[in-house]
Amino acid sequence: MKTNATYFVNDEKEPIRYGEINLINPKRQRLRGEPEKEGIKVFPVFCGFCGTDYELFKMGRNNALGAKFPKGQLRLINGHEGVVWVPEENRFAIVLIRGGDSYDPTRFTEDETYFEYGCDGADGIFCDKGYFNPDMLLHLPAKYENIKKLPLSLAKKLVFSDPYACAVFQHERMCDIGVAQNFRVEMAKHQCSKELAKNLAYDSTFERVVIFGLGTTGLFIGDQIRKNHKDAKILFAARSSEKSVKAEFVKANLNSDYLSTADMNESEIAENIIKTLGGRATVFVGASGTSLESRLAFEYDILGCNGIYNSFSLGQEVKFNTMPFGFKNQVILASINFTQKHMEKAIEILCGSKFDKLVELIDKDEFISDPVYAYENKIFSKASPLKTAVIWNKNFIDEEK
């Protein structure tokens, strides 16, 4: 089947293109032990642009995309955030992007394999038509099952399903490790039972949280912490102005503090973070994509004793001096992706959220006329919004709601 799509190739000048291509439909497996299934046809309706898309764009420029292409292909249809229409089932769906021959795609081991729609080995959603494993087309909440047009405001919220699911997984992992890390401290402090100490550690782990970076990942991890730990002190630190839309949003909706670091040197950033938190951080989330994160946490001593450093940035080196690190009993955590249960929880949360206010649209015709220009000057420029999305098929969108 032919379709029009944007797709990545290895090319220094034009790593993303738009045009007609042939679709493939190999059998794919959601989880180890399940049958492989051919994809069923869907129509992408609303598509969001993710930082991963830009990394793939840059990889194409550097002739480094070969391992990401679907087997036997020299291109990858991009896109993994958004909403699709499933004609066979007469409903909208969110694509669960990660599957494969693995028991848990978030933590595959050496003898397991995985694929990711729009990212690694499988075509994504920036196309007029596509094929996806029917078991990986997740339902919207029941009240939206019979609608024929998707309200634009809802589409904007659901474009965050993938990164918000990551945040649900991140919170789950921090709780698992934080409770194991700190319950003995609580047991000694309160002379209480192990069961009570674990309950206390669930919240004390998040007593003082700094989230360094204010992209979608940092924002949603902060939202998960606030939803689950009402008394947590949360501070976002990033270069954006105090008056930026993102900063105003987290202050108003997450009951958090915000520190603009734009005019500070490293020692000033550290001093102001500790001062604003009222002490050293119990959790430090690195989500800025810079090596400054680990320097602040470890060299400038922002992370306190028994604290957790959650490294979410990709490609950055995390460095620490083993002597203070060991004696402070700190933990470094790193984990990416999510399972189906995380995505389903994210969908439910997002439907009742206000995150649609953070999404801005690019016109489809403007995007497909010159995708390279759009990536560099509109979607991923320094002046770009927190999230950019495109209405891919207007026939399924109610733009007045």
Residue pairs with C-beta under 8 A, 6 or more apart in sequence:
1 22
1 23
1 25
1 41
1 129
2 20
2 21
2 22
2 23
3 20
3 21
3 23
3 127
3 128
3 129
3 130
4 18
4 19
4 20
4 21
4 127
4 128
5 18
5 19
5 21
5 77
5 123
5 126
5 127
5 128
5 130
6 16
6 17
6 18
6 77
6 78
6 79
6 126
6 127
6 367
6 368
6 371
7 16
7 17
7 18
7 21
7 75
7 76
7 77
7 78
7 123
7 126
8 15
8 16
8 56
8 57
8 59
8 60
8 65
8 68
8 75
8 76
8 78
9 15
9 16
9 17
9 60
9 65
9 74
9 75
10 60
10 63
10 64
10 65
10 66
10 74
11 60
11 61
12 61
12 62
12 63
13 372
14 372
15 57
15 58
15 59
15 60
15 61
15 65
15 372
16 57
16 60
16 78
16 371
16 372
16 375
17 371
18 368
18 369
18 371
21 75
21 77
23 123
23 127
23 129
23 130
23 131
24 70
24 72
24 73
24 123
24 131
25 38
25 39
25 131
26 38
26 70
26 71
27 36
27 37
27 38
28 36
28 37
28 39
28 99
28 100
28 115
28 122
28 133
29 35
29 36
29 37
29 99
29 100
29 101
29 133
30 96
30 99
30 133
30 135
30 136
31 99
31 100
31 102
31 103
31 105
32 100
32 101
32 102
32 103
32 112
33 103
34 135
37 133
37 134
37 135
38 131
39 130
39 131
39 132
39 133
39 134
40 86
40 88
40 131
40 132
40 134
40 137
41 87
41 88
41 129
41 130
41 131
42 84
42 85
42 86
42 87
42 93
42 95
42 129
42 130
42 131
42 132
42 137
43 84
43 85
43 87
43 128
43 129
43 393
43 396
44 79
44 82
44 83
44 84
44 85
44 125
44 126
44 127
44 128
44 129
44 130
44 392
44 393
45 82
45 83
45 84
45 85
45 92
45 150
45 155
45 391
45 392
45 393
45 396
45 397
46 82
46 83
46 150
46 155
46 156
46 158
46 159
46 389
46 390
46 391
46 392
46 397
47 79
47 81
47 82
47 125
47 126
47 159
47 389
47 390
47 392
48 79
48 81
48 82
48 159
48 160
48 359
48 387
48 388
48 389
49 79
49 81
49 379
49 380
49 387
49 388
49 389
49 390
50 80
50 81
50 162
50 163
51 215
51 380
52 80
52 119
53 78
53 79
53 118
53 375
54 375
54 379
54 380
55 314
56 65
56 68
56 76
56 78
56 119
57 375
57 380
59 65
59 68
65 76
67 120
68 76
68 119
68 120
68 121
69 75
69 76
69 121
70 76
70 121
70 122
70 123
71 121
76 118
76 123
76 124
77 118
77 123
77 124
77 125
77 126
77 127
77 130
78 118
78 124
78 126
79 118
79 124
79 125
79 126
79 127
80 95
80 97
80 116
80 117
80 118
80 119
80 124
80 125
80 162
81 125
81 159
81 160
81 161
81 162
81 163
81 389
82 94
82 95
82 125
82 155
82 158
82 159
82 389
82 392
83 92
83 93
83 94
83 150
83 155
83 158
83 159
84 92
84 93
84 94
84 95
84 125
84 130
84 132
84 137
85 91
85 92
85 93
85 393
85 396
86 92
86 93
86 137
88 134
89 137
91 139
91 140
91 145
91 146
92 140
92 144
92 147
92 150
92 396
93 137
93 138
93 139
93 140
94 137
94 138
94 140
94 158
94 161
94 343
94 347
95 117
95 125
95 132
95 136
95 137
95 138
96 136
96 137
96 138
96 340
96 343
97 116
97 117
97 118
97 119
97 124
97 136
97 162
98 105
98 106
98 114
98 115
98 116
98 117
98 337
98 338
99 105
99 114
99 115
99 133
99 136
100 108
100 112
100 113
100 114
100 115
101 112
101 113
101 114
102 108
102 109
102 112
102 113
102 114
103 112
104 339
105 114
105 337
105 339
106 169
106 335
106 336
106 337
106 338
106 339
107 335
108 114
114 120
115 121
115 122
116 122
117 123
117 124
117 125
117 132
117 136
118 124
118 125
118 126
123 130
123 131
124 130
125 392
126 392
128 392
128 393
138 340
138 343
138 344
138 347
139 145
140 158
140 347
140 351
141 347
141 348
141 351
144 150
144 154
144 351
148 396
149 396
149 397
149 398
150 396
150 397
150 398
151 398
151 401
152 391
152 397
152 398
152 399
152 400
152 401
153 356
153 401
154 351
154 356
154 401
155 389
155 391
155 397
156 355
156 356
156 359
156 389
157 350
157 351
157 353
157 355
157 356
158 347
158 350
158 351
159 359
159 387
159 389
160 216
160 220
160 346
160 350
160 355
160 387
161 343
161 346
161 347
161 350
162 338
162 343
162 346
163 216
163 217
163 220
164 216
164 220
164 223
164 346
164 349
164 350
165 338
165 342
165 343
165 345
165 346
166 217
166 220
166 336
166 337
166 338
166 342
167 217
167 220
167 221
167 223
167 224
167 346
168 224
168 338
168 342
168 345
168 346
168 349
169 335
169 337
169 338
169 339
169 342
170 221
170 224
170 285
170 310
170 312
170 335
171 221
171 224
171 225
171 228
172 342
173 333
173 335
174 205
174 206
174 283
174 308
174 310
174 333
175 202
175 205
175 228
177 308
177 331
177 333
178 201
178 202
178 205
178 206
178 283
178 308
179 198
179 201
179 202
179 205
181 201
181 205
181 306
181 308
181 329
181 331
182 201
182 204
182 205
182 306
183 194
183 197
183 198
183 200
183 201
184 197
185 201
185 204
185 306
186 192
186 196
186 197
186 198
186 200
186 201
186 204
187 193
187 194
187 197
190 196
190 197
190 200
192 200
202 229
203 229
203 231
203 232
204 282
205 282
205 283
205 308
206 225
206 229
206 232
206 282
206 283
207 231
207 232
207 233
207 282
208 232
208 233
208 235
208 277
208 278
208 279
208 280
208 281
208 282
208 283
208 304
209 222
209 225
209 232
209 233
209 234
209 235
209 281
209 282
209 283
209 284
209 285
210 235
210 236
210 237
210 273
210 277
210 281
210 283
210 284
210 285
210 302
211 218
211 221
211 222
211 234
211 235
211 236
211 237
211 285
211 287
212 218
212 237
212 238
212 284
212 285
212 286
212 287
212 288
212 292
212 293
212 296
213 237
213 238
213 285
213 286
213 287
213 288
213 289
213 290
213 293
213 313
214 236
214 238
214 240
214 246
214 247
214 250
214 287
215 287
215 288
215 289
215 386
216 386
216 387
217 287
217 312
218 236
218 238
218 285
218 287
218 288
218 312
219 236
219 246
219 249
219 250
219 254
219 358
219 386
221 285
221 287
221 310
221 312
222 234
222 236
222 250
222 254
222 256
222 285
223 253
223 254
225 232
225 234
225 283
226 232
226 234
226 254
226 255
226 256
227 349
233 257
233 277
233 278
234 254
234 255
234 256
234 257
235 256
235 257
235 258
235 259
235 273
235 276
235 277
236 247
236 250
236 256
236 257
236 258
236 259
237 258
237 259
237 261
237 269
237 273
238 246
238 247
238 258
238 259
238 260
238 261
238 288
239 260
239 261
239 262
240 246
240 247
240 260
240 262
241 247
241 260
241 262
242 258
242 260
245 357
245 358
245 385
245 386
246 358
246 386
247 258
247 260
249 357
249 358
250 256
250 258
251 257
251 258
253 354
257 276
259 269
259 272
259 273
259 276
261 269
261 272
264 272
266 292
266 295
266 296
266 300
267 300
269 292
269 296
269 300
270 296
270 300
270 301
270 302
273 281
273 296
273 302
274 280
274 281
274 302
279 304
280 301
280 302
280 303
280 304
280 305
280 307
281 297
281 302
281 303
281 304
281 307
282 304
282 306
282 307
282 308
283 307
283 308
283 310
284 293
284 296
284 297
284 302
284 303
284 307
284 308
284 309
284 310
285 310
285 312
286 293
286 294
286 297
286 309
286 310
286 311
286 312
286 313
286 316
286 318
287 293
287 312
287 313
288 313
289 313
289 314
289 315
289 316
290 313
290 316
291 316
291 317
293 311
293 313
293 316
293 318
294 309
294 311
294 316
294 317
294 318
294 319
294 320
295 319
296 302
297 303
297 309
298 309
298 319
298 320
298 321
298 324
298 325
299 319
299 321
301 324
303 309
303 328
303 330
304 328
305 328
305 329
305 330
306 328
306 329
306 330
307 328
307 330
307 331
308 330
308 331
308 332
308 333
309 318
309 330
309 331
309 332
309 333
310 333
310 334
311 318
311 332
311 333
311 334
312 334
312 336
314 336
318 332
320 330
320 332
338 346
358 385
358 386
358 387
359 385
359 386
359 387
359 388
359 389
360 385
360 387
360 388
360 389
361 388
361 389
361 390
361 391
362 374
362 378
362 379
362 388
362 389
362 390
363 390
364 390
364 391
364 392
366 374
366 378
367 374
367 379
367 390
378 384
378 388
379 388
391 397
391 399
